[in-house]
Amino acid sequence: MPTYDNGRRVAIVAGVRTPFAKAGTVFKSVSAIELGRRCVSELIQRTNLDGAEVDALVFGTVIPSVLAPNIAREVALQPLLPKAVQAFTVGRACASANQAITDAADQIALGHAGAVIAGGAESLSNVPILYSRGFSDALIAASRAKTLGAKVSAFSRIRPRDLRPLAPAIAEPSTGETMGQSADKMAKINHISREDQDQFALRSHRLAAAGTADGRLAAEIAPLYVPPAYDTVVTSDNGIREQTSYDQLAALKPVFDRAYGTVTAGNSSPLTDGAAAVLLMDEERARVLGYTPLAFIRSYAYAALDPGEQLLQAPVLAAPVALQRAGLTLRDINLIEMHEAFAAQVLSNLLGFESPEWAARAGFTTPLGEVDRAILNVMGGSIALGHPFGATGARILTTLCHELARRDGEFGLLTVCAAGGMGHAMVVERA
């Protein structure tokens, strides 16, 4: 928890993100580093922040560049920040931005920093493509060869099978099961129907479309001019399907378990490019600099389970711990943001909140209870908005804080599931 005996409170001062775009579309020429730089630059300018006030920058990413693996340092090396700003990169799969935020909060709560920028970026249009081991060995041998004959000999070992590229797979190394297959399995275990999944996906798109149309989501987005010509500006997310219907979603075929599955492209979050960041400060530093915090971090928790079980169910274990640390119950929460990796995952998590068995696994005698859908993901979620792995956590926190203020609510809860069987929950408060 980021609140220690010294009484320091961590303020969420502001948040901003790029538009989220489906991989292979408008941001296909933009690296995760560039997305992160643009996002952080906008955050600094919107808050009129003197870069000298920033003590550190923490960024998350899931698929790092092999040429620049410390994305945080590359994002920090920009004109608006001093070169002396400390920067480090973290990874916790889809909760990487959440890890960046809680690491930053800990540094502030401990008194090691007064102001930190935290968030993440992902470009799933630009994933590294690996060579096979045979091809890699031949290249290394050729680079070390002293003569032309030795180089030719090295390349002569290459076989046609060695020329097949290896792209990163969204699968569990420990089980070989993809995230979509895991979601399908969760739907079966928890008796989540295809109809319920499609209806939830439809809700996500409709609420996201409404939040975009009335300007609430648009206010969190920094328009981005696309290189190299910079003659195209992207101002909104391109995954929201305003005109979709239940019938259209129901007509889509299952993607992972084609015979018996219920998870489709329509009730899943798409592969996405984008970046998001928040500005965190010690409460006193924020007041001295004239900022009115959006909210404060009250508590957080992480949890994990066997990836071979229900891969995306760990938020059910993290949420009761976060609420206990906050001294609250689910009934005290005014607004909930739950990451939508898949409709099946969200619906399974919601059932888990009501389950005595899952409560016992988390170490509690009673379950959290039923979530009021009226306060859940009120402007849609990742199914509609998209899911740049390393950035989603900061997007969710920003949306939660802004909407909590609009509704004059006191407490908000966010949860994020992640590969590896991990989960995160955070409680924020306005006071």
C-alpha positions as CSV (number, residue, x, y, z in Angstrom):
1,M,0.0,0.0,0.0
2,P,1.3,3.5,-0.8
3,T,0.2,5.1,2.5
4,Y,2.8,4.7,5.2
5,D,3.1,5.7,8.8
6,N,4.6,9.0,7.8
7,G,1.1,10.1,6.6
8,R,2.1,10.8,3.0
9,R,-0.7,10.6,0.5
10,V,-0.2,10.0,-3.2
11,A,-2.2,12.4,-5.4
12,I,-3.4,11.6,-8.9
13,V,-3.0,15.0,-10.4
14,A,-3.8,14.4,-14.1
15,G,-3.9,11.7,-16.8
16,V,-3.8,11.7,-20.6
17,R,-3.5,9.2,-23.4
18,T,-3.1,8.9,-27.1
19,P,-6.0,7.7,-29.2
20,F,-6.1,3.9,-29.1
21,A,-5.9,2.4,-32.6
22,K,-6.3,-1.1,-33.8
23,A,-2.9,-2.7,-34.7
24,G,-2.0,-2.4,-38.3
25,T,-4.1,0.8,-38.9
26,V,-3.3,4.5,-38.4
27,F,-0.4,4.0,-35.9
28,K,1.4,1.2,-37.7
29,S,4.3,3.6,-38.5
30,V,4.6,4.9,-34.9
31,S,6.8,3.1,-32.4
32,A,5.8,2.5,-28.8
33,I,8.6,4.9,-27.8
34,E,7.2,7.6,-29.9
35,L,3.6,7.0,-28.7
36,G,5.0,7.3,-25.1
37,R,6.9,10.5,-25.8
38,R,3.9,12.2,-27.4
39,C,1.7,11.1,-24.5
40,V,4.1,12.3,-21.8
41,S,4.8,15.6,-23.6
42,E,1.0,16.3,-23.7
43,L,0.7,15.5,-20.0
44,I,3.4,17.9,-19.1
45,Q,2.0,20.7,-21.3
46,R,-1.6,20.2,-20.2
47,T,-0.6,20.5,-16.6
48,N,1.8,23.4,-17.3
49,L,4.4,21.4,-15.3
50,D,8.0,22.5,-15.1
51,G,9.9,19.4,-16.1
52,A,12.5,20.1,-13.3
53,E,9.8,19.1,-10.8
54,V,9.7,15.5,-12.1
55,D,11.8,13.2,-10.1
56,A,11.2,10.0,-12.1
57,L,9.4,8.4,-14.9
58,V,8.2,4.8,-14.7
59,F,6.7,3.1,-17.8
60,G,5.3,-0.3,-18.6
61,T,5.4,-2.3,-21.8
62,V,4.8,-5.9,-22.6
63,I,6.6,-6.4,-25.9
64,P,9.7,-4.3,-25.6
65,S,12.0,-3.2,-28.5
66,V,15.1,-5.4,-28.7
67,L,17.0,-2.2,-29.7
68,A,15.7,0.0,-26.9
69,P,14.4,-2.3,-24.1
70,N,14.2,0.5,-21.4
71,I,11.3,2.4,-23.0
72,A,11.0,4.6,-19.9
73,R,14.4,6.1,-20.4
74,E,13.7,6.7,-24.1
75,V,10.4,8.4,-23.3
76,A,12.2,10.5,-20.6
77,L,14.9,11.7,-23.0
78,Q,12.8,14.5,-24.5
79,P,13.1,18.3,-24.4
80,L,10.5,18.8,-21.8
81,L,12.3,16.8,-19.1
82,P,15.8,17.2,-17.7
83,K,18.2,14.5,-18.7
84,A,18.8,13.7,-15.0
85,V,15.2,12.4,-14.5
86,Q,15.4,8.8,-13.4
87,A,13.5,6.3,-15.6
88,F,12.9,2.6,-15.5
89,T,10.7,0.1,-17.2
90,V,8.4,-2.5,-15.6
91,G,6.5,-5.4,-16.8
92,R,3.5,-7.2,-15.4
93,A,1.8,-8.3,-18.6
94,C,-1.5,-6.4,-19.1
95,A,-1.1,-4.8,-15.7
96,S,2.2,-3.2,-16.6
97,A,1.0,0.4,-16.4
98,N,-0.6,-0.5,-13.0
99,Q,2.8,-1.8,-11.9
100,A,4.4,1.5,-13.1
101,I,1.8,3.5,-11.2
102,T,2.1,1.6,-7.9
103,D,6.0,1.6,-8.1
104,A,5.8,5.4,-8.6
105,A,3.3,5.7,-5.7
106,D,5.6,3.7,-3.4
107,Q,8.5,6.0,-4.2
108,I,6.4,9.0,-3.4
109,A,4.9,7.5,-0.2
110,L,8.4,6.6,1.0
111,G,9.5,10.2,0.5
112,H,12.0,9.2,-2.2
113,A,10.2,11.3,-4.9
114,G,7.8,14.2,-4.9
115,A,6.5,13.9,-8.5
116,V,6.5,11.0,-10.8
117,I,5.1,10.3,-14.3
118,A,3.9,6.8,-14.7
119,G,2.1,4.9,-17.4
120,G,2.9,2.7,-20.4
121,A,2.9,2.3,-24.2
122,E,2.5,-0.6,-26.7
123,S,2.8,-0.9,-30.4
124,L,1.3,-4.2,-31.5
125,S,1.8,-3.1,-35.1
126,N,5.6,-3.3,-34.5
127,V,6.2,-6.6,-32.7
128,P,9.7,-8.0,-33.1
129,I,9.9,-10.9,-35.5
130,L,12.5,-13.5,-34.5
131,Y,14.6,-15.8,-36.6
132,S,14.7,-19.5,-36.0
133,R,17.5,-20.9,-34.0
134,G,19.1,-22.4,-37.0
135,F,19.1,-19.2,-39.0
136,S,20.4,-17.2,-36.0
137,D,23.2,-19.7,-35.5
138,A,24.2,-19.3,-39.2
139,L,24.2,-15.5,-39.0
140,I,26.4,-15.6,-35.9
141,A,28.8,-18.0,-37.4
142,A,29.0,-16.0,-40.6
143,S,29.6,-12.8,-38.7
144,R,32.5,-14.4,-36.9
145,A,34.0,-16.0,-40.1
146,K,37.4,-14.8,-41.1
147,T,37.2,-15.8,-44.8
148,L,34.7,-15.8,-47.6
149,G,34.7,-19.6,-47.7
150,A,33.9,-19.8,-44.0
151,K,31.0,-17.3,-44.5
152,V,29.6,-19.4,-47.3
153,S,30.0,-22.5,-45.2
154,A,28.0,-20.9,-42.4
155,F,25.1,-20.0,-44.7
156,S,25.2,-23.4,-46.4
157,R,23.8,-24.9,-43.1
158,I,20.5,-23.0,-43.5
159,R,17.6,-25.2,-44.4
160,P,14.2,-24.0,-45.7
161,R,12.6,-24.6,-42.3
162,D,15.0,-22.2,-40.8
163,L,13.7,-19.3,-42.9
164,R,10.3,-19.4,-41.2
165,P,10.0,-16.3,-38.9
166,L,8.8,-16.6,-35.3
167,A,6.4,-14.0,-34.2
168,P,5.6,-13.5,-30.4
169,A,2.5,-15.5,-29.5
170,I,-0.1,-14.3,-26.9
171,A,0.1,-17.6,-25.1
172,E,1.2,-18.9,-21.7
173,P,4.8,-20.2,-21.8
174,S,3.9,-22.6,-18.9
175,T,0.8,-24.1,-20.6
176,G,0.9,-23.2,-24.3
177,E,-2.7,-22.0,-23.9
178,T,-3.5,-18.7,-25.6
179,M,-5.4,-16.0,-23.7
180,G,-8.4,-16.5,-25.9
181,Q,-8.4,-20.2,-25.2
182,S,-8.3,-19.5,-21.5
183,A,-11.3,-17.1,-21.9
184,D,-13.2,-19.8,-23.7
185,K,-12.4,-22.2,-20.9
186,M,-13.5,-19.7,-18.2
187,A,-16.8,-19.3,-20.1
188,K,-17.4,-23.0,-19.9
189,I,-16.4,-23.4,-16.3
190,N,-18.5,-20.5,-15.1
191,H,-21.4,-21.2,-17.5
192,I,-21.2,-17.8,-19.3
193,S,-23.4,-18.0,-22.3
194,R,-22.5,-16.6,-25.8
195,E,-25.6,-14.3,-25.6
196,D,-24.4,-12.8,-22.3
197,Q,-20.9,-12.2,-23.8
198,D,-22.3,-10.5,-26.9
199,Q,-24.7,-8.4,-24.9
200,F,-21.9,-7.2,-22.7
201,A,-19.7,-6.4,-25.8
202,L,-22.6,-4.5,-27.3
203,R,-22.9,-2.5,-24.0
204,S,-19.2,-1.7,-24.1
205,H,-19.5,-0.3,-27.6
206,R,-22.6,1.7,-27.0
207,L,-21.3,3.3,-23.8
208,A,-17.9,4.1,-25.4
209,A,-19.7,5.7,-28.3
210,A,-21.7,7.8,-25.9
211,G,-18.7,8.8,-23.9
212,T,-16.9,9.8,-27.1
213,A,-19.9,11.7,-28.5
214,D,-20.4,13.8,-25.3
215,G,-16.7,14.6,-25.0
216,R,-15.9,12.8,-21.7
217,L,-13.5,10.3,-23.3
218,A,-12.3,12.8,-25.9
219,A,-11.1,15.1,-23.1
220,E,-8.6,12.5,-22.0
221,I,-7.1,12.0,-25.4
222,A,-4.2,13.9,-27.0
223,P,-4.6,14.2,-30.7
224,L,-1.7,12.7,-32.5
225,Y,-0.2,13.7,-35.9
226,V,1.0,10.7,-37.7
227,P,4.6,10.5,-39.1
228,P,6.3,10.7,-41.4
229,A,4.2,13.3,-43.3
230,Y,2.4,14.6,-40.2
231,D,-0.6,15.5,-42.5
232,T,-3.0,13.1,-40.7
233,V,-4.2,13.8,-37.2
234,V,-5.9,11.1,-35.1
235,T,-8.3,12.4,-32.5
236,S,-10.3,9.4,-31.3
237,D,-10.2,5.6,-30.8
238,N,-10.9,3.7,-34.0
239,G,-12.2,0.4,-32.4
240,I,-15.6,1.7,-31.3
241,R,-18.4,0.3,-33.4
242,E,-21.1,2.8,-33.1
243,Q,-23.5,1.0,-35.4
244,T,-22.9,-2.6,-34.3
245,S,-25.9,-4.6,-33.1
246,Y,-26.5,-7.7,-31.1
247,D,-27.4,-9.6,-34.3
248,Q,-24.1,-8.6,-35.9
249,L,-22.1,-9.7,-32.9
250,A,-24.1,-13.0,-32.6
251,A,-23.3,-13.8,-36.3
252,L,-19.5,-13.9,-35.7
253,K,-17.9,-17.3,-35.5
254,P,-15.8,-18.5,-32.5
255,V,-12.1,-17.8,-32.9
256,F,-10.3,-20.1,-30.5
257,D,-12.5,-23.1,-29.9
258,R,-14.2,-23.3,-33.3
259,A,-16.4,-26.2,-32.5
260,Y,-17.7,-25.5,-29.0
261,G,-16.3,-22.0,-28.1
262,T,-18.2,-18.8,-27.5
263,V,-15.3,-16.2,-27.6
264,T,-15.3,-14.2,-30.8
265,A,-13.5,-11.2,-32.2
266,G,-16.6,-9.2,-31.3
267,N,-16.6,-10.0,-27.6
268,S,-12.8,-9.7,-27.2
269,S,-10.6,-6.7,-26.9
270,P,-8.6,-6.0,-30.2
271,L,-4.8,-5.8,-30.5
272,T,-4.1,-2.1,-30.1
273,D,-1.5,0.6,-30.4
274,G,-1.4,3.4,-27.9
275,A,0.0,5.1,-24.8
276,A,-1.3,6.5,-21.5
277,A,0.3,8.3,-18.5
278,V,-0.6,9.9,-15.2
279,L,1.1,12.5,-13.1
280,L,1.4,11.4,-9.4
281,M,2.6,13.7,-6.6
282,D,3.0,13.9,-2.9
283,E,-0.1,15.7,-1.6
284,E,1.9,18.5,-0.2
285,R,4.0,19.0,-3.4
286,A,0.7,19.1,-5.4
287,R,-0.8,21.8,-3.1
288,V,2.4,23.9,-3.1
289,L,2.5,23.8,-6.9
290,G,-1.2,24.8,-7.1
291,Y,-2.7,21.6,-8.3
292,T,-6.0,20.2,-7.3
293,P,-5.7,16.4,-7.2
294,L,-8.3,14.4,-9.1
295,A,-8.1,11.7,-6.5
296,F,-5.7,9.9,-4.1
297,I,-4.5,6.3,-4.1
298,R,-6.2,4.7,-1.0
299,S,-4.9,1.2,-1.5
300,Y,-3.9,-1.5,-4.0
301,A,-3.2,-5.2,-4.2
302,Y,-1.9,-7.8,-6.5
303,A,-2.7,-11.5,-6.7
304,A,-1.9,-14.6,-8.8
305,L,-3.1,-18.1,-9.5
306,D,-2.1,-21.1,-11.5
307,P,-2.2,-20.1,-15.2
308,G,-3.5,-23.5,-16.1
309,E,-6.6,-22.9,-14.0
310,Q,-8.7,-19.8,-14.8
311,L,-6.0,-17.5,-16.2
312,L,-7.9,-14.2,-15.9
313,Q,-9.6,-14.7,-12.6
314,A,-7.0,-13.3,-10.3
315,P,-8.7,-9.8,-9.9
316,V,-11.2,-11.7,-7.8
317,L,-8.4,-12.5,-5.3
318,A,-6.9,-9.0,-5.4
319,A,-10.0,-6.9,-5.0
320,P,-11.0,-8.0,-1.5
321,V,-7.5,-7.4,-0.3
322,A,-7.4,-3.9,-1.8
323,L,-10.8,-3.1,-0.2
324,Q,-9.7,-4.5,3.2
325,R,-6.6,-2.4,3.1
326,A,-8.7,0.6,2.3
327,G,-11.1,-0.2,5.2
328,L,-14.0,-0.4,2.8
329,T,-16.6,-2.8,1.4
330,L,-18.0,-3.1,-2.1
331,R,-21.0,-1.2,-1.0
332,D,-18.8,1.9,-0.3
333,I,-17.6,2.0,-3.9
334,N,-19.3,4.6,-6.2
335,L,-17.7,3.6,-9.5
336,I,-15.9,0.6,-10.8
337,E,-13.6,0.2,-13.8
338,M,-12.8,-3.4,-14.8
339,H,-10.5,-4.1,-17.7
340,E,-12.3,-5.9,-20.5
341,A,-9.9,-8.4,-22.0
342,F,-12.8,-10.6,-22.9
343,A,-16.5,-10.4,-22.1
344,A,-16.2,-13.9,-20.7
345,Q,-13.4,-12.8,-18.3
346,V,-15.4,-9.8,-17.0
347,L,-18.5,-11.9,-16.5
348,S,-16.5,-14.6,-14.8
349,N,-14.8,-12.0,-12.5
350,L,-18.2,-10.6,-11.6
351,L,-19.5,-14.0,-10.6
352,G,-16.3,-14.5,-8.6
353,F,-17.1,-11.4,-6.6
354,E,-20.2,-13.2,-5.4
355,S,-18.7,-16.6,-4.8
356,P,-18.0,-17.8,-1.2
357,E,-15.4,-20.3,-2.7
358,W,-13.4,-17.5,-4.3
359,A,-13.7,-15.4,-1.2
360,A,-12.3,-18.3,0.8
361,R,-9.4,-18.6,-1.6
362,A,-8.6,-14.9,-1.0
363,G,-8.7,-15.5,2.7
364,F,-12.1,-14.0,3.5
365,T,-15.2,-15.6,5.1
366,T,-17.8,-13.7,2.9
367,P,-17.7,-12.7,-0.7
368,L,-17.6,-9.1,-1.9
369,G,-21.1,-9.3,-3.3
370,E,-22.9,-8.4,-6.5
371,V,-21.6,-5.5,-8.6
372,D,-24.2,-2.9,-9.6
373,R,-23.9,-2.8,-13.4
374,A,-25.0,0.9,-13.3
375,I,-21.6,1.8,-11.9
376,L,-19.5,-0.6,-13.9
377,N,-17.5,0.6,-16.9
378,V,-19.9,3.5,-17.5
379,M,-18.1,4.6,-20.7
380,G,-17.4,1.2,-22.0
381,G,-14.1,-0.6,-21.7
382,S,-11.3,-2.3,-23.6
383,I,-13.6,-4.4,-25.8
384,A,-14.6,-1.1,-27.5
385,L,-11.7,1.2,-26.7
386,G,-8.9,-1.2,-27.4
387,H,-6.1,-2.7,-25.3
388,P,-2.5,-1.6,-25.8
389,F,-1.1,-4.0,-23.2
390,G,1.3,-1.7,-21.5
391,A,-1.0,1.3,-21.5
392,T,-4.4,0.1,-20.4
393,G,-3.9,0.5,-16.7
394,A,-3.2,4.2,-16.9
395,R,-6.2,4.7,-19.2
396,I,-8.5,3.0,-16.8
397,L,-7.2,5.0,-13.8
398,T,-7.6,8.3,-15.7
399,T,-11.1,7.5,-16.7
400,L,-12.1,6.4,-13.2
401,C,-10.8,9.5,-11.6
402,H,-12.5,11.9,-14.0
403,E,-15.8,10.2,-14.0
404,L,-15.7,9.9,-10.2
405,A,-15.3,13.6,-10.0
406,R,-18.1,14.2,-12.5
407,R,-20.5,12.1,-10.4
408,D,-19.2,13.6,-7.1
409,G,-18.4,10.1,-5.9
410,E,-16.0,9.4,-3.1
411,F,-14.5,6.0,-3.8
412,G,-13.6,4.1,-7.0
413,L,-12.3,0.6,-7.6
414,L,-10.4,-0.6,-10.6
415,T,-9.3,-4.2,-11.5
416,V,-7.1,-5.5,-14.2
417,C,-6.4,-9.2,-15.2
418,A,-3.1,-10.1,-16.7
419,A,-1.3,-13.0,-18.4
420,G,0.5,-15.4,-16.1
421,G,-2.6,-15.7,-14.0
422,M,-2.1,-12.3,-12.3
423,G,-4.5,-9.7,-11.2
424,H,-4.5,-6.2,-9.8
425,A,-7.0,-4.0,-7.9
426,M,-6.8,-0.4,-6.7
427,V,-9.0,1.8,-4.6
428,V,-8.9,5.6,-5.1
429,E,-10.6,8.3,-3.1
430,R,-11.6,11.9,-3.5
431,A,-11.1,14.0,-0.4
